[in-house]
Amino acid sequence: MKARTKLTYGIVGFALLLTAAFGGALISNKMMSKELQVLKTNTGPRITKQVLFKSGAYGAPIDFKIAAERSMPAVVHIAAAESDALASRRYQRERSRDPFSLFFGDHFFGRSSPYGPQFHRKRGSGSGVIISDDGYVVTNNHVIEYADNYQITLSDNRTFDARLVASDPKTDLAVLKIDGQNLPFIEYGNSDDVQVGEWVLAVGNPFSYLTSTVTAGIVSAKGRDLDMIGDGRSSIESFIQTDAAVNGGNSGGALVDLEGRLIGINTAIATPTGTFAGYAFAIPVNLMHKIVKDLITYGSPQRGYIGVDITDVDDEIAEKFNLNIT
C-alpha cells in the first residue's frame, strides 16, 4: 500500500512538472514571438538575426549610414600647388644656400647643380571640411603651407578656386574660403564628451584618387601629445587617437561620431611604413573651433602667455610634491 501511494505521488508530481514546463515554454515562446514580431514590425525582418547577437535588450545594431550620409557632402578634396612666381622665389632661396650654385652657377664640373637650372612647382592634395554654408573650409596647415593656388572639389564634383584666410602652424590648422552659398556644411560635436571605445568614422580622400572615402574605427585614446607639430615646445597638441584607417590625402578630413557630427580633423598617422598601421590622430574639434574662429576674425590665433611652463608629472615630481598620481 505504501509503495502504491509513493508511485501515485510520483506520477502526479511528474505530470505537474511536465505541465509546468510545457506551460512555461508556451508562455516563454509566446513572449519571444511577440517581442520578435514587434522587432520585425519596427525594423524589418532582415536585421532580426543581427539583433539577436547584440548584448543586452533588443535594439537596432550599430549603423554607420546616417553618419556617412550627413558628413560626406561637407568633406572636400583640396588640390594645392605653387604658382610659377612662388616656385621661382623658392628656387632662388634654395640656390642661394647651395655653395656649388653660388660659386659655379647652375653647372659645375660637368654636373648639374642639385637644384638645377630648372625648378618644379610643388603640388599636393589633401582633404578639408566645410564649416559654413558660405564656404569656409578647415584643413591642416601642412596641406597648404607650401602653395598659393588652391582648388576645392566637392563630393558632387563641383570645383571652386579658394583663397587662404589664415593658418596656424602651432596647431597645424588653416582656413580656406570659396565663393558659394547654401553649401553643405558639417555640424560640430563636442570632443570633450568623446569616450575611449566610442565608434567614429574618418571621412576624406586617401591617396588623392580615392575621393569621398569613409572608414570606421573606435577612439583608442585621448589627449595624445606627440611633439609632431612645429618645434615641439611651442606646438599645441591634444590628439584624439583612433584606429579608423587614415592614409596620405586624408589630412584635413573629418573625424565624426555616429550622428555625423565633427569631433576632429584627421591630421597624422603613426607608421613604420608610410601607410596606415593602425594609429591615426585627429585635432579635437573644441580646440579647432577656437583657433578657426580666431583665424577668421583676427587673421591669427589669440593666445595669452603668463610665463608658466607645464611638464608631465613623473615619479620624481610626484614624490617631491607628495602627489598620489603620476
Long-range contacts (C-beta under 8 A, 24 or more apart in sequence): 62-199, 62-258, 63-258, 64-199, 64-201, 64-214, 64-216, 64-258, 66-258, 66-259, 66-260, 67-201, 67-256, 67-257, 67-258, 67-259, 67-260, 68-201, 68-203, 68-214, 68-260, 69-260, 70-186, 70-187, 70-256, 70-259, 70-260, 70-261, 71-186, 71-201, 71-203, 71-214, 71-254, 71-256, 71-260, 71-262, 72-155, 72-203, 72-212, 72-214, 73-154, 73-155, 73-156, 73-184, 74-129, 74-130, 74-131, 74-184, 74-185, 74-186, 74-254, 75-127, 75-128, 75-129, 75-130, 75-155, 75-186, 75-203, 75-204, 75-205, 75-212, 75-253, 75-254, 76-127, 76-128, 76-129, 76-130, 76-137, 76-152, 76-153, 76-154, 76-155, 77-125, 77-126, 77-127, 77-128, 77-152, 77-153, 77-205, 77-208, 77-211, 78-125, 78-126, 78-127, 78-128, 78-137, 78-139, 78-143, 78-144, 78-150, 78-151, 78-152, 78-162, 78-176, 78-252, 79-123, 79-124, 79-125, 79-150, 79-151, 79-152, 79-153, 80-123, 80-124, 80-125, 80-126, 80-143, 80-144, 80-146, 80-147, 80-149, 80-150, 81-121, 81-122, 81-123, 81-124, 81-147, 81-149, 82-121, 82-122, 82-123, 82-146, 82-147, 82-148, 82-149, 83-121, 83-148, 83-149, 84-121, 86-147, 86-148, 87-119, 87-120, 87-121, 87-122, 88-119, 90-119, 90-122, 91-115, 91-119, 122-146, 122-147, 123-147, 125-205, 125-208, 125-249, 126-204, 126-205, 126-249, 126-250, 126-251, 126-252, 126-253, 127-203, 127-204, 127-205, 127-249, 127-250, 127-251, 127-252, 127-253, 127-254, 127-266, 128-152, 128-176, 128-252, 128-253, 129-186, 129-252, 129-253, 129-254, 129-262, 129-265, 130-154, 130-183, 130-184, 130-185, 130-186, 131-185, 131-186, 131-188, 131-262, 131-292, 132-183, 132-185, 133-181, 133-182, 133-183, 133-184, 133-185, 134-180, 134-181, 134-183, 135-160, 135-177, 135-178, 135-179, 135-180, 135-181, 135-183, 136-165, 136-175, 136-176, 136-177, 136-292, 136-296, 137-162, 137-175, 137-176, 137-177, 137-178, 138-173, 138-174, 138-175, 138-252, 138-265, 138-288, 138-292, 139-173, 139-174, 139-175, 139-176, 139-251, 139-252, 139-265, 140-172, 140-173, 140-174, 140-251, 140-252, 140-265, 140-267, 141-167, 141-168, 141-169, 141-171, 141-172, 141-173, 141-174, 142-172, 142-251, 143-174, 143-251, 143-252, 144-174, 144-176, 145-169, 145-174, 150-176, 152-176, 152-178, 153-211, 154-183, 154-184, 155-184, 155-211, 155-212, 165-295, 165-296, 165-299, 166-295, 166-296, 166-299, 166-300, 167-295, 168-291, 168-295, 168-300, 168-301, 169-229, 169-230, 170-229, 170-230, 170-234, 170-235, 170-236, 170-301, 171-229, 171-235, 171-236, 171-237, 171-283, 171-287, 171-288, 171-291, 171-301, 172-229, 172-267, 172-283, 173-265, 173-283, 173-288, 173-291, 173-292, 173-295, 174-295, 175-292, 175-295, 175-296, 186-254, 186-256, 186-260, 186-261, 186-262, 187-260, 187-261, 187-262, 188-261, 188-262, 188-285, 188-289, 189-256, 189-257, 189-259, 189-261, 189-262, 189-263, 189-285, 190-263, 190-285, 190-286, 191-240, 191-263, 191-264, 191-284, 191-285, 191-286, 191-287, 192-284, 192-286, 194-219, 194-222, 194-240, 194-257, 194-263, 194-284, 195-219, 196-220, 196-221, 196-222, 198-257, 199-257, 199-258, 200-242, 200-244, 200-255, 200-256, 200-257, 200-258, 200-263, 201-244, 201-255, 201-256, 201-257, 201-258, 202-242, 202-244, 202-245, 202-246, 202-250, 202-253, 202-254, 202-255, 202-266, 202-280, 202-282, 203-253, 203-254, 203-255, 203-256, 204-246, 204-249, 204-250, 204-251, 204-252, 204-253, 204-254, 204-266, 205-249, 205-250, 205-253, 206-245, 206-246, 206-247, 206-248, 206-249, 206-250, 207-247, 207-248, 207-249, 208-248, 208-249, 210-249, 213-250, 215-244, 215-245, 215-246, 216-244, 217-242, 217-243, 217-244, 217-245, 217-280, 218-242, 218-243, 218-244, 220-279, 222-284, 224-281, 226-268, 226-270, 226-281, 228-268, 228-281, 236-287, 238-283, 238-284, 238-287, 239-267, 239-268, 239-281, 239-282, 239-283, 239-284, 240-264, 240-281, 240-282, 240-283, 240-284, 241-279, 241-280, 241-281, 242-280, 242-281, 242-282, 243-278, 243-279, 243-280, 244-280, 245-276, 245-280, 246-276, 246-280, 247-275, 247-276, 248-274, 248-275, 250-280, 255-282, 264-288
